[in-house]
Amino acid sequence: MNLLNKKDIFKKLEDLDGWVYVNNNLSKELKFQTYMDSISFINEIAKKADQLNHHPDMIIGWCTIKISFTSHDKGGVTQKCIEMAKFANSLV
């Protein structure tokens, strides 16, 4: 899968509520009602990431998750990053 150029990334971000493009990553901080809600979110993301073979970086805090997507192999954002960001948004 090819890297998206910055113009395409910013166009796609218009439909991705709360996501930002920084340092070749799509990133978002999510807040949850409970710690276990955040863990449930992580489990759903992990299942989808394995299906697509596209794994995010995540930092777990108390009722918060900082998540970012990039293609570690290609060094930037691909369509899989966009798909995973959309999936993440569908869970919250």
C-alpha positions as a printed NumPy array, in Angstrom:
array([[  0.   ,   0.   ,   0.   ],
       [  1.363,   3.397,  -1.013],
       [  1.904,   6.411,   1.197],
       [ -0.696,   9.156,   0.947],
       [  0.532,  12.646,   0.126],
       [ -0.144,  15.499,   2.56 ],
       [ -2.931,  16.952,   0.422],
       [ -4.798,  13.625,   0.43 ],
       [ -4.21 ,  13.154,   4.155],
       [ -5.637,  16.561,   5.042],
       [ -8.63 ,  15.964,   2.755],
       [ -9.344,  12.639,   4.495],
       [ -8.939,  14.279,   7.928],
       [-12.032,  16.37 ,   7.167],
       [-14.074,  13.193,   7.761],
       [-12.076,  12.003,  10.789],
       [-13.365,  13.847,  13.822],
       [-10.607,  14.689,  16.282],
       [ -7.676,  13.195,  14.376],
       [ -4.531,  15.201,  13.615],
       [ -1.594,  14.628,  11.3  ],
       [  1.752,  15.167,  13.039],
       [  5.188,  13.657,  12.351],
       [  3.901,  11.251,   9.682],
       [  1.226,   9.899,  12.083],
       [ -2.521,  10.15 ,  12.447],
       [ -3.15 ,  10.691,  16.156],
       [ -6.028,  11.177,  18.564],
       [ -6.568,  11.218,  22.307],
       [ -9.742,   9.448,  23.405],
       [-11.504,   9.778,  26.746],
       [-13.665,   7.047,  28.292],
       [-16.162,   6.858,  31.151],
       [-14.23 ,   4.083,  32.9  ],
       [-10.833,   2.479,  32.733],
       [-12.422,  -0.8  ,  31.612],
       [-14.183,   1.016,  28.749],
       [-10.756,   2.075,  27.514],
       [ -9.461,  -1.493,  27.803],
       [-12.46 ,  -2.772,  25.818],
       [-11.635,  -0.205,  23.13 ],
       [ -8.038,  -1.422,  22.991],
       [ -9.168,  -5.02 ,  22.621],
       [-11.423,  -4.135,  19.675],
       [ -8.663,  -2.101,  18.021],
       [ -6.204,  -4.979,  18.513],
       [ -8.549,  -7.449,  16.785],
       [ -9.048,  -5.165,  13.772],
       [ -5.332,  -4.317,  13.641],
       [ -4.486,  -8.015,  13.415],
       [ -7.053,  -8.492,  10.629],
       [ -5.533,  -5.648,   8.6  ],
       [ -1.956,  -6.3  ,   9.755],
       [ -1.723,  -2.62 ,  10.662],
       [ -0.937,  -2.035,  14.323],
       [ -1.164,   1.289,  16.15 ],
       [  0.945,   2.786,  18.866],
       [ -1.167,   3.298,  21.986],
       [ -0.525,   4.876,  25.352],
       [ -2.935,   3.844,  28.092],
       [ -3.82 ,   6.259,  30.852],
       [ -6.61 ,   6.487,  33.381],
       [ -9.742,   6.619,  31.171],
       [ -7.678,   7.905,  28.232],
       [ -5.981,   6.339,  25.242],
       [ -3.529,   8.139,  22.989],
       [ -3.526,   6.282,  19.686],
       [ -1.57 ,   6.863,  16.501],
       [ -1.347,   5.172,  13.146],
       [  1.482,   5.177,  10.663],
       [  2.986,   2.622,   8.347],
       [  6.149,   1.632,  10.185],
       [  7.394,  -0.098,   7.027],
       [  6.748,   2.83 ,   4.687],
       [  7.324,   5.704,   7.111],
       [  4.044,   7.57 ,   6.759],
       [  0.282,   7.449,   6.407],
       [ -1.435,   4.939,   4.131],
       [ -5.059,   4.103,   3.392],
       [ -4.874,   1.445,   6.131],
       [ -4.171,   4.23 ,   8.644],
       [ -7.306,   6.01 ,   7.459],
       [ -9.347,   2.802,   7.704],
       [ -8.129,   2.145,  11.232],
       [ -8.841,   5.737,  12.311],
       [-12.403,   5.422,  10.948],
       [-12.805,   2.132,  12.778],
       [-11.545,   3.683,  16.025],
       [-14.069,   6.51 ,  15.655],
       [-16.861,   3.99 ,  15.129],
       [-16.12 ,   2.451,  18.53 ],
       [-16.572,   5.623,  20.578]])
